[in-house]
Amino acid sequence: MEWLLILLVNFVVGACIGICGIAGFVLPMFYISLGMSTVESLALSFSAFILSGVIGSAEYWKSRNLDLKFGTRLGIGSLVGALAGVRLNLILPEESVKLLLYAVVLLSGISILMRRDRESGNGFRIQEHGVLTLIFGGITGAVCSASGAGGPVLVMPLLVTLGIPVRMAVGIALYDSIFIGVPSAAGYFSQCVSQALLVTLLLSLAAHGAGVFLGSKIAVYINQTFLKRAVAIGSIVLACFKLVTM
């Protein structure tokens, strides 16, 4: 029954990521609810985020909704930040890490719920500021790596606020999640590698990849505003429940 649940959740989360770039933060919370340690949960989750980042960003690049130059510059900052985030996670008490994770999920859900889907205007555009892009990537990479928030759920709404069009922000955030995911997965797996976990990894990646691929193909047929609001409300409710019952 547990294997079936792992396959189902990874497929559904992958589909949501493929459609609108969000929902990855559900994975570490799901694994923790199964009784896994925080390190094991984050190792499995960030491995999935690497795969969804590769598949999702490739699809957005094909539709010309990915700025590779800006995304790579952002990713370099995120890579450095993610390395720091892993070290921060490993020295903090497990309860503190869980608190950080649930708080990030709650704030991200509120941010998505309150954000209006609109194209950027003639105001501030972060892609015109190289140093600021690296700093932004470093900070968000550290927060995502330490808390288990895959990247898009935090990075995407912030990019829109900083002048990136919505669909471009989704593509960049998915691409950025690769830079966050590689050092994060490597760091967490170095603390918890076991044969049983590797079996779980293979099954979860197969289901997650299938979900992302399907989601990216049907994205044009889905009302993204409705889906984002549903995920945002669900994340707020779930995070509040976890915070209250800790």
Long-range contacts (C-beta under 8 A, 24 or more apart in sequence): 2-34, 3-203, 5-34, 6-34, 6-200, 6-203, 6-204, 6-207, 7-203, 7-204, 7-206, 7-207, 8-207, 10-48, 10-204, 10-205, 10-207, 10-208, 10-211, 11-207, 11-208, 11-210, 11-211, 12-211, 13-48, 13-208, 13-211, 14-48, 14-52, 14-207, 14-208, 14-209, 14-210, 14-211, 14-212, 14-213, 14-214, 14-215, 15-211, 15-212, 15-214, 15-215, 16-211, 16-215, 16-227, 16-231, 17-52, 17-56, 17-150, 17-152, 17-174, 17-211, 17-212, 17-215, 18-52, 18-55, 18-56, 18-59, 18-211, 18-212, 18-213, 18-214, 18-215, 18-216, 18-217, 18-219, 19-215, 19-216, 19-218, 19-219, 19-222, 19-224, 19-227, 20-170, 20-219, 20-222, 20-224, 20-227, 20-228, 20-231, 21-56, 21-152, 21-153, 21-156, 21-169, 21-170, 21-171, 21-173, 21-174, 22-112, 22-152, 22-153, 22-156, 22-228, 22-231, 23-153, 23-231, 24-48, 24-49, 24-52, 24-149, 24-150, 24-151, 24-152, 24-153, 24-177, 25-101, 25-104, 25-105, 25-108, 25-148, 25-149, 25-150, 25-153, 25-235, 26-235, 26-238, 27-148, 27-150, 28-101, 28-148, 29-101, 29-102, 29-105, 29-148, 29-238, 29-242, 32-98, 37-94, 37-192, 38-89, 38-94, 38-97, 38-98, 38-101, 38-148, 39-89, 39-90, 39-188, 39-191, 39-192, 40-188, 40-192, 40-197, 41-148, 42-89, 42-148, 42-184, 42-188, 43-185, 43-188, 43-189, 43-191, 43-192, 43-197, 43-201, 44-197, 44-200, 44-201, 44-204, 45-148, 45-150, 46-145, 46-148, 46-150, 46-180, 46-181, 46-184, 46-185, 46-188, 47-181, 47-185, 47-189, 47-201, 47-204, 47-205, 48-204, 48-205, 48-208, 49-150, 49-151, 49-177, 49-178, 49-180, 49-181, 49-184, 49-185, 50-177, 50-178, 50-181, 50-182, 50-185, 51-205, 51-208, 51-209, 51-212, 52-150, 52-174, 52-177, 52-208, 52-209, 52-212, 53-151, 53-174, 53-175, 53-176, 53-177, 53-178, 53-181, 54-178, 55-209, 55-212, 55-213, 55-216, 56-171, 56-174, 56-212, 56-216, 57-171, 57-174, 57-175, 57-178, 59-216, 59-217, 60-167, 60-170, 60-171, 60-174, 60-175, 60-216, 61-171, 61-175, 63-167, 65-167, 65-168, 65-170, 65-171, 66-168, 66-171, 66-172, 66-174, 66-175, 67-127, 67-168, 67-171, 67-172, 68-175, 70-127, 70-133, 70-172, 71-171, 71-172, 71-175, 71-176, 72-175, 73-130, 73-133, 73-134, 73-137, 74-133, 74-134, 74-136, 74-137, 74-172, 74-176, 74-179, 75-137, 75-175, 75-176, 75-178, 75-179, 76-134, 76-137, 76-179, 77-133, 77-134, 77-135, 77-136, 77-137, 77-138, 77-141, 78-137, 78-138, 78-140, 78-141, 78-144, 78-151, 78-176, 78-179, 78-180, 79-137, 79-141, 79-179, 79-180, 79-182, 79-183, 80-137, 80-138, 80-141, 81-137, 81-138, 81-139, 81-140, 81-141, 81-142, 81-143, 81-145, 81-180, 82-141, 82-142, 82-144, 82-145, 82-179, 82-180, 82-181, 82-182, 82-183, 82-184, 83-145, 83-183, 83-187, 84-138, 84-141, 84-142, 84-145, 85-141, 85-142, 85-143, 85-144, 85-145, 85-146, 85-147, 85-184, 86-145, 86-146, 86-183, 86-184, 86-187, 86-188, 87-187, 88-142, 88-146, 89-145, 89-146, 89-147, 89-188, 90-187, 90-191, 92-146, 95-246, 97-146, 97-147, 98-242, 98-246, 99-243, 99-246, 100-146, 100-147, 101-147, 101-148, 101-149, 102-239, 102-242, 102-243, 102-246, 103-147, 103-239, 103-243, 104-143, 104-144, 104-147, 104-148, 104-149, 104-154, 105-149, 105-153, 105-235, 105-238, 105-239, 106-235, 106-236, 106-239, 106-240, 106-243, 108-149, 108-153, 108-154, 108-157, 108-235, 109-231, 109-232, 109-233, 109-234, 109-235, 109-236, 109-239, 110-232, 110-236, 111-157, 111-158, 112-153, 112-157, 112-228, 112-229, 112-231, 112-232, 112-235, 113-229, 113-232, 113-233, 113-236, 115-157, 115-160, 115-161, 117-166, 117-224, 117-225, 117-228, 118-160, 118-166, 119-165, 119-166, 120-160, 120-163, 120-164, 120-165, 121-163, 123-163, 124-162, 124-163, 125-162, 125-163, 125-164, 126-159, 126-162, 126-163, 126-164, 127-163, 127-164, 136-162, 137-176, 137-179, 140-176, 141-176, 141-179, 141-180, 144-177, 144-180, 144-184, 145-180, 145-183, 145-184, 145-187, 150-177, 150-180, 150-181, 151-176, 151-177, 151-180, 151-181, 152-176, 152-177, 153-235
